[in-house]
Amino acid sequence: MAQYDVIVIGAGPGGYVAAIRCAQLGLKTACVEGRDTLGGTCLNVGCIPSKALLHASHQLHEAEHNFAAMGLKGKAPSVDWKQMLSYKDDVIGQNTKGIEFLFKKNKIDWLKGWGSIPEAGKVKVGDDIHEAKNIIIASGSEAASVPGAEVEIDERIVVTSTGALDLPKIPKKMIVIGAGVIGLEMGSVYARLGTEVEVIEYLDAITPGMDAEVQRSLQKLLAKQGLKFTLGAAVSKVETGRNKAAVTYTLRKDDTEHTAEADVVLVATGRKPFVDGLGLDALGIEMTKRGQIATDAQWRTNLPGIYAIGDVIEGPMLAHKAEDEGMACAEVIAGKHGHVNYGVIPGVIYTWPEVASVGATEQQLKEEGRSYKAGKFSFMGNARAKAVFAGEGFVKLLVDKETDRVLGCHIIGPSAGDLIHEICVAMEFGASAEDVALTCHAHPTFSEAVREAALACGDGAIHA
């Protein structure tokens, strides 16, 4: 019977980061993973492969729409779908092998198989029982189906994000159920590749929870790229034929029923915690009403020595949120002070243009009755953005009206996912808009738009 200081169940971003940090802190560590490769959903069938396809399809879009304007003449490239998938798989392989290398470097034992917890202090993998002073549950999440609808996912015609990353051919038409991050990113990939894409969303706006102005702008820009949106529509069933699927939905505004057909239907209505087979019921682990593992502020469950992080607990299902929790949880187990600032966790959508946000939205500040100022700057005023056909979008900075302290930021534009971190750092240090505005930004860069938005919170932007 092997004995460890810590056993982590799950080798996704939360789990593998927790394992590495535990090992760095001198704890004898093992990580349980049933996949053939490490990295969890994110590296294998989520964040990383989707970004590979987004990158490849964006290059095609550039060749078709912008190359000629730059004097790059010639026939637009054709798509070799098999090779594109091979490129995507190679990216996955490089990243998952990288995690395996880090495990070896940090002397972390990979316990191959699916784990369960027969009792506190013990983890079962296959027929083997391993003892651990501490157990971290980081088993992640799985795709959720359409609430209240008759939908059978076969990963062939009706697919989740997993199936959408590995379709045998580019479909002529795709219906995406759900206008969240996954649906819009994968819808963008296939729209660029020539697929007719229709997005059906229950709510009256895309990207639920995002700043309303960003929602409207992103929808307009994606519609210009060919995505069709049907909002305020409740899907009741998806029926499949030999090579087609029919989606039946009801428009909530007039209660009329409609049917749309497609070669492929992508179900992108969110994710749910994956806790099957862990034995949590028998253990008596406390759960929330939404099926998440209940934890305290130090990621402890109600059973001593058992912790949980990432998608299985409350909060946004984001890889970087899980990573932060993994590091902080390891610190707590090692007797140190682990902390995650949940008010400064950025969110990014990797469409074109990208969308990124952190902190409060205007709607939230209004609901709180908070006095605030909004500084806004369009990328049309940014020289670098105009030079690379990326002038659409804006930066919006929200600050306290009295103290000028930064409360949130919302960016739609080029490299938004990178630009947002300047504001994340500013918020961590309690900075004001004036602090950002007085910081010299290199020219010409996209980041100047962030500075201009900060200036707009004061006397006004320079280039507006």
N, C-alpha and C positions, 0 to 999 in steps of 0.2 A: 504493500500500500504506500503510494507516494505521498509525501507531506509537503505542503507549500505554505508560505505566508499569505499568498493571494492567488486565487484562481479566478480568471475573468471568463465569463461565458459570452462568446461572440467576438469576432475579430474584425468588426466594422470600424469606422473612424473613432467611435467612442471606446470600443473594446481594445483595439490594438494600441491606441494612444495611452489608455489607462495602464495596460500591461507594460509598455515601455517606460512610462513614468515610475511605476512601482519598482521596476528593475533598477532604474537609475537611483532610486532612493534606498537601494540595498535590500529590497524584499525579494525572497525567492518566489518567482512568479511563473504561472502557466496560463495558457489561453486555450479555451476550447473552441473549435470551429469545425463544423460539419461539411462545409464546402471543400472542394479540391484546392481552392486557392484562398488566400487571406484577403482582407479588405472589405468584406461584407457587400451589401447591396451597392453602396456608393462606388466602389472601385470596379465591381464586376458587372452590375446591370443597372447602374444609376448615374451618378454625377459624372464620372469620368468618361464612359463610352458615349453618353449623350453629348458631352462637350466636344468629343472628337468628331461626331457627325455634324454638330452645329458648325464647327470650324470648316470642315470640308465643304458643306453646302453653302456656307457664306463665301468661300473662295469662288465657287461656281457663280453665285449671284454677282460678285464683283466683276468677274470675267464677262458676264452677260450684259451688265448694266453700266459699268464704269470704266472698263479698260479702254474702250475706243475714245472716250473723252480725254484720256490721259495720253493718247497717241500710241496705245498698244493695240495694233491692228491685227486682225487674223480671225480665223474661225473659232467660235466659242468651243471650249472643251466638251466632249461628250462624257456621259456618266457611265463608268464601269462599276456597277453596284457591288459586284462580288469583290472587287479590289477595295472599294470603300469600306466594306464590312471587314475585310482583312486588315486594313489600316486601323480600324477601330479595335479589333481584337488584339493587334500588336500593342496598341496603347494600353489596353487592359493588362496584358502580360507584363509589360515593363513595370507598371505600378504595383501589381500584386507580388511580383518577384522582389520588388524593392522592400515591401513589408516583410517578406520572408527573410531577407538579408538582415533587416533591422532586428528581427527576433533572434537570429543567431548571434548577431553582434552583442546584444544585451542579455544573452543566455536565458532567453524565455523558452520554455518548453511548449511546443504546439501539441495539444492533445487532440488528435484527429478523430472527429465523430461528433454526434449530437449529444449535448449534455443535459443532465437533469439533476435535481437537488433532492436526494432521498431524505436528508435531514440536515439541520444546520451543521456547518463544518465539513460536509461531505459533498462531492460532486461525482456523479456516475457518468462515465463515457464508455459506451459499449458494455462490456462485462466488467470493466475495471472501476474500482472505487478509489478516489483520490481525496486526501484530507487537506483542508485549508483552514487557517485561522480566520480568513476573510474571503468572501465571495462577492464578486461584482457582476451583476446581471446587466449585460449590454447586448441583448439579443435582437435589438433593432425593430424594424417594422416590415409589414407586407402591404401590398396594394389592397385597397378596400373596393368593394363593388358599389353599384349605384343603390343608395338607400331606397328601400321600398319598391324596387323594380325587379322584373323578371329578366335576369341577365346571366347567361352561362359563359364563362370565360374559357376559351379553348386554346388561347395563345397562337391561334392560326388565323381566324377571321375576327374574332372578338379577343382583343389582346390588352394586356397591361403594358406598362412601360417596358417591362422585360421583353415581351414579344415584339414590341414596336422597334426595339433595337436590333432585331435579327430577322426581319421579314425576308422571305425568299425572293421577292421582287418589289419594285416600287409600285404601289397601288395607283390606279387612275383616280380613285376617290377615297378619301378617308373622313370618317366622322369622329370627332374628338368629343367625348362627353366629359365636360369639366374645363373651365377656363382659368385654372390655376397655373402654377409654375410648370409642372410636368406637361400638361396639355398644350400650353402655348409654345414651349420649347420644342417638343416633338412635332407639333403641328407646323412650326416654322421650318424644321428640317425638311419635311416632305413637301411643303408648299414650294420651297426653293428647288426641289428636285422635279417639280412639274405636276405634283399631285393636287387635285382639287380638294381643298380642306374646308370642312364646315365644323365649327365649334359650337356645341350646344351646352348652354349653362343655365342652371336653375335660377341663379340670382340675376338681378338686373344690371350687373356690372361685372367685368372681368377682374381677375386677381383680387379675390376677396380680402379685405383688411388693409389694402394699400391706399395711399393717398388718392382721393377722388379725382384730382386734376391729372395725376399720373395715369390712373385707370383710363380716363377719356382719351388722353394723348396716345397711349400705347395702343388702344383699340383702333384708333384712326390710322396709325402708322402700319399696324399689322394688316388692316383691311386694304391698304394701298399695296401691300405685298401679296395680296390674293386670298387671305384668310376671310372666310365668311362667318359671321357671328349670328347665332340665334339665342337671344337672351330671354330670361324669364320663362324658361321652358322646363317642365318636369317630365323626365323620361320615365315611361311606365314599363317598357319591355324592349328587348333586343332579340329579334328572331333571325336565325341563320339558315341559309339555303346551301346549295352546293359550293358556290364560290362568292356568295353575296350575304350581306346582312341588312336587315331593315330595322330602323330605330323608330319607335312610336313615342311621341311626346305630346304634352298638352301645354299650350301657351296660357300662362296664368292670367294674362290681362283680359282675355275673352273666353277662356275655358274651351277653346277649340282644339280638336285632336288632329295631329299631323303625322305623316310618316316620311322618313328620308332613307334612301338606300346608299350603300357604299360597299367597296370591296373589302375594306378593313374598318373596324370600329375600335378606337382606342378608349378604354375606360380609364379616365384620369381624375377620379373623384376623391382623391386623397389616399391616405395610408392609415393603418391601424397597428397598434403594438403587436409584435410577434412573441408570444409567450407559450405557444403550444409545446407540450412535452416537458416543460420544466418542472412540473409537479407542484406548482404554486398553491393550488387549492388544498392539497393534502398537507402542505407545510403550514397553511394558515397565513400566508402573506396577504396583507391588506391591499385591496385594489380600489381604484376610484370608480365612479359611476361610468366613466368612459372606457373602462377596461385597461387603465394604466396602473402601473405599480405605484402605490403611495409611498412617498419618501419625506423625510424632514429636510431641513436646510443644509444638512451635511450628507445628503443622498443615502441615509440609512433607511432601511425598511423597518417594519415593526418587529422583526426578528434580529437579535444581536448578531453582528458579524456578517450580515447580508446587506449589500448595497445595490442600488440600481441607478443607471444613467442612460442618457440618450433618448431614443424614440419610445422606449417602454415607459417613460415617466412623463409628467406634464411638461408643457412648453412646446415651442416650435420644433418640428421634426427636421432639423438641419444638421448636417454633418459637423459643422464647426461648433454648434452648440454642444453636441455630444463630445467632441474633442475637449472643449473647455471643461466639461463636467468630468471627463475621464482624468484629466490632469489634476483637477481640484479634489476629486474623490481619492486619488492616490495619495495626495498630500495629507488628507484627513486620516487615512489609514496609517500613514507613517508618523502620525502625531504632530503634523504641522498644520498651518492654517490654509485650508483650501477655500477659494472664493470664486464665484462666477457673477459678474454684473449682468443680470438678465435685462437691464434697461439699455444695454449697449451691445446688442447682437444684431449684426446687419443681415439683411435679406437681399438676395440677388436673383434676377431672372435673366438668363443668358440668350435672350432673343436679340434681334438687331432692330433698333438700338437696345442696349442693355438697360435694365432697370435696377436700381439699388436704393435701399432705404435703411434708416436706423432711427431709433427713438420714436417720438410721438408724431402722429399725423395732425393736420389742421382740424380734422373732425374730432379727434380725441381731445385736443386742447379746448375746442369750443364746448364740448360736452362737460369738461372739467370746470369750465368758467375761467380758464387761465388767460390772463392778458399776455398777448404775444405779438411779435412782429414777424413778418415773412419777407425775406429777401430773395428775389428771384432773378436769374440771369439765363438768357437763351444762348444755346450753343451757336446760333447764327452770328453772335457777336464774338465768337472765339476763332481766331485766325487759323489755328491748327485744325479745328473741326471742319471749317469750310474748305481747307486744302485737300481733305481726304473724303469729301462727300458725306460728312457726318454732322451737318449743321442742324439737324432736327433734334428737338428735345431741349431740356433745361435743367438747371439746378435750383432747388428751392430749399432755403435754410430757414428754420423756425427757431426763434430765440425768445426768451423771457423779455417782456416789454420794459420791465423795471431794471433788471440786472444785466441784460444783454447775454445771459448765459445760454449756450446752445441746448435746445431741447429735442431737435430732430432734424433730419435732412432727407430729401427725396430727389433722386437724380434719374433722369431718363436721357440717355445719350451715350456717346462713345466711351468705352472703358469705365462705365458707371460702377461696375463691381470692384474696380481698383480705386477709383476716386473716393468712394464712400469711407475708406479707412482713415483718411485725414480727419474726417469729422468724428469717427469712432475714437481716435486718439484724443481729439479735442474734448469730447464729452467725458472720457475717462479722467482727464485732468481738470474738469470743470471750467473749460475755457469759454470765453465770450466770443461773439461774432467779431468784435474788434481785434481780438487776439489773432484770429484767422486772417482778417483783412490786413493786419500789419506785418504778416509773415510774407517774405519775398518768395514768389513762385516763379520758376523758370519759364522763359518765353522762347519759342511758342510751345505750350503744352495744353492739353485738355484741362489740367488742374487749375489753370487760371480762371476757369468758369466758376470753380468753387470759391476762389478768392473774391470774384466779382459779386457773387451772391451774398458773401459776407459784407462786402462794401455796401450792397443794396439795403442791408439792415441798418445802415447808418445814414450818411449824407447822400449816398447813391453810388451805383456802379459807374465805372469810368467809360466802359465801351458799350453802354446800353443806349 
